[in-house]
Structure formats: C-alpha cells, structure tokens
Amino acid sequence: METLLPNVGASISLLLGFIAIFWPAKTETFVSIKSLGKEGNSEIRATYGGFFLGISLFALSSQDSIVFIVLGIGWLSAALIRLFSLCFGFYTSKNLMGVIFEGLIGGLCISSLLI
C-alpha cells in the first residue's frame, strides 16, 4: 500500500506526458495555451510531454521514494503558484480546478511521507 498511491500519481503524470507527445492539440486545450508554429508544437511535446514522461518513467522504474517525492514537490509547487495567481486577478473556475488537480497528483506522489 505504501507505494500504491505514489505509483498512481506517477502514472497520471506519465499519461499526461503521452498525451502531450502524441496529441499536443489536446494539451493546448487542456492548459489553455496556443502553440505558434513548429517551435510551439515542439515546446508542448518537449516540456509537457518529454519532461513528464521522463520523470514519471524514472519514478515508476526506480520505485525510489525520493524520486516520487521530487515528482510530488513539482506538482505541489505548480499548485501553489497557481493558487498564488488566483489571488492576483487570475481567478477562474478552471484555474481553481487546476489547483485541486495538481495538488491531488502531488499529494499522491508524496503520500509515502504521510503514511
């Protein structure tokens, strides 16, 4: 049970990475951005796809709690920065859901610390 929840969090991250690599237009819609030209499409694939894919695969293959924690801290940091932006005029229900989504994945990834 100790590694089940971190593996779920890493698997969600991995799925998001695959979506960004193979369907960058879906990622654009999901995160409300628009890529411009070939470089923009490559940026989505590399940043949202390659980064998520790489760190998620490493966490899943190593089964090292420190790697899961690093992945979780990344997600929790994203949630914190998004929450901060909500307080400075960027409140939307989609941004609020982003805080919850990122916080949930981050919580799953670091759950071994809480058990």
N, C-alpha and C positions, 0 to 999 in steps of 0.2 A: 504493500500500500504506500510505502514511503516514496517510491519512485513513480507511482501511477499518475498522480496529478502533474508533476513536472513534465512527464512524458506527454501528457495531453496538451499542456501549454506549448511545448516544443513542436508537437505535431501540428497544432493550429498555425504556428509560425511557419512551419515547413509548407503547409498548404497555401498560405498566403504568398510565400515565395514562388511556388509553382504557378499560381495564378498570374502573378506579375510577369514571370518569364514568358509564359505561353499565351496569355491573354492580357496584354498591357492595357488595352482599352477598358477592360473591366476594372482594373486597378485605378485608372483615371477617374472613372465614375465613382468608385467606392470612396476614394480620398478627395474627390472634388478638385482635381487638377487637370490641366490640359497640356499634353506634350506638344512641343513645336518642332517639327522636322524630325529627321532621323536621329539627331542627338537626343532629343527629348524622349523618344521611344526607347533608345538605348539606356537613358538615365533611369527610366522606370524599371526596365529589366535588370539593370545592374544594382541599383540602390534597393528597390523594394524586392526584387527577385533574388539576385545573387547574394546580397548580404543576408537576407532572411534564410535562404536556402543553406548557405554555408554554416552559419552559426547554429541553425537548427539541426542540420545533419551531424555536426560535431557534438552537440549536446546528446542527441539520440544514440550516436555510436559510442561515445565515451562513457555515458551513464555516470558522469562525474558531477557531483552536487554543486561544485564551484561553477562549472560551465552553465548549469541550469540557473544558478543564482545570477550570473552575469547576464544571461538572456532575460531573466526576470527583471533585473535592475534597469535594463534598457527599456523594457515595456513600461515599467513603473515611472521611469523618467519621462517617457513620452506622455503618459497620463498626467503627470504633474505639470509639465509645460503646457499641455492643452488646457488643463484646469486653470492655470495662471492666465492663459489667453482669454478664457471665458470672462474673467474678472475685468478685463480691459477692453471690452466692447466687441468681442468676437463670439458672444453667446448665440448659439443656435442649438436646436434640439439634436441635430446630427453631431455637433461638437460635444455635447453632453454625453451622447451615446458613445462617442469615441473615447471619452474619459473612462466610462464604465467598461468598454470593451478592452482597452489597453490595460486598465487596472486588473481586470479579471485574468487576462493572459499572464500578466506579470505576477499576480498572486498565485496562479497555478504553478508557474515556473519556480517560485521561491518557497512553495508550500513545505518543502522538506525542512526548512528552518523553523516552521511553525508547529511541527509535529513532535 
